[in-house]
Amino acid sequence: MWRQRSRAVWLKDGDQNTKFFHNKASQRSKVNGIKKIKDEDGVWWRGDEHVERVLINYFEDLFTSSNPSNIEATCEVVQGKLSEEHKAWCEMDFSR
């Protein structure tokens, strides 16, 4: 068991579709998921729809300004930084 858990063995053997590697992958996906999230009012929300709504609200507030200033200066700094491909990607409709 300890041999399988060592990082060196993991790197050497890789994913050989063993029970050990399958369990590690399953455990990692469980850990990386967001089960619940606290909104700005301190209320905990569960479920994909609620978590998604809280995240969208947070980032909309973060990246939206009701009083924009220095727009020209900002545009000058970022001008030419995005390729046409990146611009097209940014303008696409959101999809999962």
C-alpha positions in Angstrom: 0.0 0.0 0.0 2.7 2.5 0.9 4.6 1.7 -2.3 1.5 2.5 -4.3 1.0 5.8 -2.4 4.5 7.1 -3.1 4.8 9.9 -5.5 7.7 8.3 -7.3 5.7 5.2 -8.1 2.8 7.3 -9.2 5.0 9.2 -11.7 6.8 6.0 -12.8 3.7 3.8 -13.3 1.1 6.3 -14.1 -2.5 5.5 -14.4 -2.7 1.7 -15.1 -6.4 1.5 -14.4 -5.9 -0.2 -11.1 -8.3 0.0 -8.3 -5.9 2.3 -6.4 -5.6 4.8 -9.3 -9.3 4.8 -9.9 -10.0 5.5 -6.2 -7.5 8.4 -6.2 -9.1 9.9 -9.3 -12.6 9.6 -7.8 -11.4 11.1 -4.5 -9.9 14.0 -6.3 -13.0 14.8 -8.3 -15.0 14.8 -5.0 -12.6 17.2 -3.3 -12.5 19.6 -6.3 -16.3 20.0 -6.4 -18.1 23.0 -4.8 -20.8 21.5 -2.6 -21.9 24.7 -0.9 -20.9 28.4 -0.9 -21.6 31.4 1.3 -23.0 34.5 -0.3 -22.1 38.1 0.7 -24.9 38.1 3.3 -23.4 35.1 5.0 -26.1 32.7 3.8 -24.9 29.2 2.8 -26.3 27.8 -0.5 -26.2 24.2 -1.8 -26.9 22.8 -5.2 -25.5 23.6 -8.6 -28.0 26.3 -9.5 -27.5 28.2 -6.3 -23.7 27.9 -6.3 -23.6 29.1 -9.9 -25.9 32.1 -9.1 -23.7 33.1 -6.1 -20.5 32.9 -8.2 -22.0 34.8 -11.1 -23.3 37.5 -8.8 -19.9 37.8 -7.1 -17.9 38.1 -10.4 -20.5 40.5 -12.0 -20.1 42.8 -9.0 -16.3 42.4 -9.1 -16.0 43.2 -12.8 -18.8 45.7 -13.2 -18.5 49.4 -12.5 -21.4 51.8 -12.0 -19.0 54.7 -12.4 -16.3 53.8 -15.0 -13.4 56.2 -15.3 -10.2 56.4 -17.4 -11.7 54.2 -20.1 -9.4 55.7 -22.8 -6.3 55.0 -20.7 -7.4 51.5 -20.1 -8.1 50.9 -23.7 -4.7 52.2 -24.7 -3.0 49.8 -22.3 -4.8 46.7 -23.6 -4.9 47.7 -27.2 -3.3 45.1 -29.4 -2.9 42.5 -26.6 -5.7 40.1 -27.8 -5.5 38.3 -31.1 -8.5 38.2 -33.4 -9.1 34.5 -32.3 -9.2 35.6 -28.6 -11.5 38.4 -29.4 -13.9 36.1 -31.2 -13.7 33.6 -28.3 -14.6 36.3 -25.8 -17.6 37.4 -27.8 -19.0 33.8 -28.0 -22.2 32.9 -26.1 -21.5 31.1 -22.8 -21.9 27.3 -22.9 -21.0 24.6 -20.4 
